[in-house]
Structures are given as C-alpha cells and as structure tokens.
Amino acid sequence: MLTTDFAVWGTSRPNGTAFAKGREWHDRAVKDKAQFKLEDAEHRSLRGHPGIGGAVANGATEIVVMLDTFDSLWSLFAGNPQTSSEVSFLNTCPMCTVNFQAFVEDYNVMTEQFKQTAWQLVQPDGSKAGLADVYVGTIVATTVENKYLGIRAGRRIVMHVVGVETTLGLGGYGYKDYSEMVSQVARTFQLPANRVPVDAVWGWLSKASSSTAA
C-alpha cells in the first residue's frame, strides 16, 4: 500500500524556511506522539464555499471559516455572478467554477458590512505590502433554499471569518514568497497589538472544538 502526506505544515520562521521548519517539526513530532500534538489545520478547516455549504447543510448554525480568498465566501450570497472564470480578465466557461447561492443577503452589502466591522490585523515590521493582509470578523446571514447543497431556507447562520488577502496566486516562479507569506501570517498573530482579535479567534475555535454541531 502506498501512503502519502499532502499536508502543509507552516511556522513563523522567516527567510523562506517556514515550510521546511514546519516539516522538520512534524517529522520530529511523529516520532514522539506523546510529547507533541500537531494538527494539519488546512485539512481540518472549512475551506471555501463547499465547506461552508456542507456545514450548513449538516445542521451547523455557527461556523468558523478559514479563507485564503474572500471570493469563495461572497459567491454564496445573492447578486454574485453564477460562474467564476479561472482568470479575471477572460471568460473561461465552460472551464469555470459554478457558484451556488446559499444566503439571501446581497454580497455587495455584506462585503461593505464586513469591511466596516472586521478587524484588519496589524502587521509586523518588515512585512511586504499586500503579501498577507489578515482580517477577522463575524457575518450573520440567512439561508436560501439550495437543493444542490441540501440547504433549507430561513435558517440564521453565524460565520466567524479568518481571512487572508494576498497578491499571490496559484503557481508562478517565486515559490519562496509562499513561505514568506505563511511566516508573515504567523508573526502577525503573535503581535501584542493584535491580542483582541486573536483572543476572539481562540474563543471561536475553543467553542467549536467542544461542539458536535460543526
């Protein structure tokens, strides 16, 4: 049997070593499971609209959402285009993503509301502009019936959002930039100036880990 491990293990280490050091610590932890407990956060979190839709369809009313792009969140709201192209400057359909509406509210209204109420975390000294802007906030929405996702209409859903906006895309040539982005995000969460939003995230995750609903 062939076993694989596609998990990404990140740390706050700078200079392009965030992933390498994360893998090193993971391998060390595997050898001594009694001493370390690591979790692959990416594969345990709800990512994008499939994760949110699946959680809501399975009865969750309060969700912690980790986003690497806000587009996947806003695509669940009314007024958003029914499809998303693979590139912003060209209509790539039929090679495109179908957006399934899950909530009644207009995405323009929700976007503006989130901008006004969410925290934008302070970045550490030496951060690259636009590489990793972190936002933390809460959205309250009402479901619309969606038979594709198995969602019933009229349910009130609270979504606690931790999102990262970045200029990086998929692929490219500067792969060191991805390591620097992960390091910058980790160091951002460690800053004392961000204690209030970080405590809020910790509270959401602590509540979620003790609940069987999400």
C-alpha positions in Angstrom: 0.0 0.0 0.0 1.3 3.5 -0.9 0.9 6.1 1.8 1.1 9.8 1.1 1.1 13.0 3.2 0.0 16.1 1.3 -0.4 18.3 4.4 1.3 21.7 4.6 3.0 22.4 7.9 3.8 26.1 8.3 5.7 28.0 11.0 6.7 31.6 11.7 10.3 31.0 10.6 11.5 33.8 8.2 13.7 33.8 5.1 11.8 31.1 3.2 12.1 28.4 5.8 8.6 28.4 7.2 7.5 25.2 5.4 10.9 23.4 5.8 10.9 24.0 9.5 7.3 23.0 9.8 8.0 19.7 8.1 11.0 19.2 10.3 9.0 19.7 13.5 6.2 17.5 12.1 8.6 14.6 11.5 10.1 15.0 14.9 6.6 15.0 16.5 5.6 11.9 14.7 8.5 10.1 16.3 7.3 11.1 19.8 3.5 11.5 19.7 3.3 11.6 23.5 5.3 14.9 23.6 3.8 16.7 20.6 0.3 17.1 19.2 0.2 18.7 15.7 -2.9 19.2 13.5 -3.0 19.8 9.8 -5.1 23.0 10.1 -5.9 23.2 6.4 -7.4 19.8 6.0 -9.4 20.1 9.2 -10.9 23.5 8.5 -13.9 24.5 6.4 -12.4 25.9 3.2 -14.4 28.0 0.7 -18.0 27.6 -0.4 -18.1 23.7 -0.4 -17.0 23.6 3.2 -19.5 26.3 4.3 -22.3 24.8 2.3 -21.6 21.3 3.7 -21.5 22.6 7.3 -24.8 24.5 6.9 -26.5 21.5 5.2 -25.4 19.3 8.1 -27.1 21.5 10.7 -24.4 23.9 11.8 -25.6 27.3 12.8 -22.3 28.8 13.9 -19.2 28.2 11.8 -15.5 29.2 11.9 -14.3 29.8 8.4 -10.7 30.0 7.3 -10.3 31.8 3.9 -7.4 32.2 1.5 -9.6 34.3 -0.7 -12.9 36.1 0.1 -14.3 35.5 -3.3 -15.3 32.0 -2.3 -17.3 33.4 0.6 -19.1 36.2 -1.3 -20.0 33.7 -4.1 -22.6 32.2 -1.7 -24.6 35.5 -1.5 -27.2 37.0 -3.8 -26.1 39.2 -6.6 -22.9 37.4 -7.2 -22.3 36.0 -10.8 -23.4 32.4 -11.2 -20.0 31.4 -12.5 -16.4 32.4 -11.8 -13.7 32.2 -14.5 -10.3 30.7 -13.9 -8.7 34.1 -14.7 -10.1 37.5 -14.0 -9.5 39.0 -17.5 -11.2 36.3 -19.6 -14.4 34.3 -19.6 -13.2 30.7 -19.4 -16.5 29.0 -19.3 -17.3 26.1 -19.7 -13.9 25.7 -17.9 -15.1 27.7 -14.9 -16.5 27.4 -11.4 -20.2 27.3 -10.7 -21.3 29.4 -7.7 -24.2 28.1 -5.7 -26.2 30.7 -3.7 -26.7 29.8 0.0 -27.7 33.1 1.6 -30.4 35.7 1.0 -28.3 38.8 1.6 -26.7 40.8 -1.3 -23.0 40.2 -1.5 -22.2 43.9 -2.0 -24.0 44.8 1.2 -22.3 42.0 3.1 -18.9 42.9 1.7 -19.3 46.5 2.9 -20.6 45.5 6.2 -17.6 43.2 6.8 -15.2 45.9 5.9 -16.7 48.3 8.4 -16.9 45.8 11.3 -14.0 43.4 10.9 -10.5 43.8 12.4 -7.6 44.3 10.0 -4.7 42.9 11.9 -1.5 45.0 12.4 1.4 43.6 10.5 4.9 43.1 12.0 7.8 45.3 11.0 9.4 44.4 7.7 6.2 42.9 6.2 5.7 43.0 2.5 2.7 45.2 1.5 -0.1 43.1 0.1 1.6 39.7 0.8 -0.7 38.7 3.7 -3.4 41.1 4.9 -5.3 39.3 7.7 -9.0 40.1 8.5 -11.0 38.8 11.4 -14.8 39.3 11.8 -18.3 37.9 12.0 -21.0 37.7 9.5 -24.7 36.8 10.2 -26.7 35.6 7.2 -30.0 33.9 6.4 -30.1 30.8 4.2 -32.0 30.4 0.9 -33.2 27.0 -0.3 -30.5 25.3 -2.3 -31.3 21.7 -3.3 -27.8 21.2 -4.8 -26.2 21.9 -1.4 -29.0 20.4 0.6 -29.8 23.7 2.4 -33.2 24.7 3.8 -34.4 28.3 3.6 -34.8 30.6 6.6 -32.0 29.5 8.9 -29.9 32.0 10.7 -26.2 31.3 10.3 -23.3 33.0 12.2 -20.0 32.8 10.4 -16.8 33.7 12.2 -14.3 34.6 9.5 -10.5 34.5 9.5 -9.4 35.6 6.0 -6.1 36.3 4.3 -5.9 38.6 1.3 -2.7 38.1 -0.8 -1.3 39.2 -4.1 -0.1 35.6 -4.6 -1.9 33.2 -6.9 -1.6 29.6 -7.8 1.7 28.6 -9.3 4.3 31.0 -10.6 8.0 31.1 -10.2 8.7 32.8 -6.8 7.8 29.9 -4.5 9.8 31.4 -1.7 7.1 34.0 -1.5 4.6 31.4 -0.2 6.9 30.6 2.7 7.3 34.2 3.5 3.5 34.7 3.4 3.0 31.9 5.9 5.7 33.3 8.1 4.2 36.8 7.9 0.7 35.5 8.9 2.1 33.6 11.9 4.1 36.6 13.1 1.0 38.8 12.6 -1.0 36.6 15.0 1.9 36.8 17.5 1.9 40.6 17.8 0.6 42.0 21.1 -1.2 44.7 19.1 -3.5 42.0 17.7 -4.4 40.4 21.0 -8.1 41.3 20.9 -8.9 39.7 17.5 -6.6 36.8 18.2 -8.4 36.2 21.5 -11.6 36.3 19.6 -10.4 33.6 17.2 -9.2 31.5 20.0 -12.6 31.7 21.7 -14.4 30.7 18.5 -12.1 27.7 17.9 -12.3 26.6 21.6 -16.1 26.7 21.3 -16.1 24.8 18.0 -13.8 22.1 19.4 -16.2 21.4 22.2 -19.3 21.4 20.0 -20.6 18.4 18.0 -22.5 20.7 15.6 -19.6 22.0 13.5 
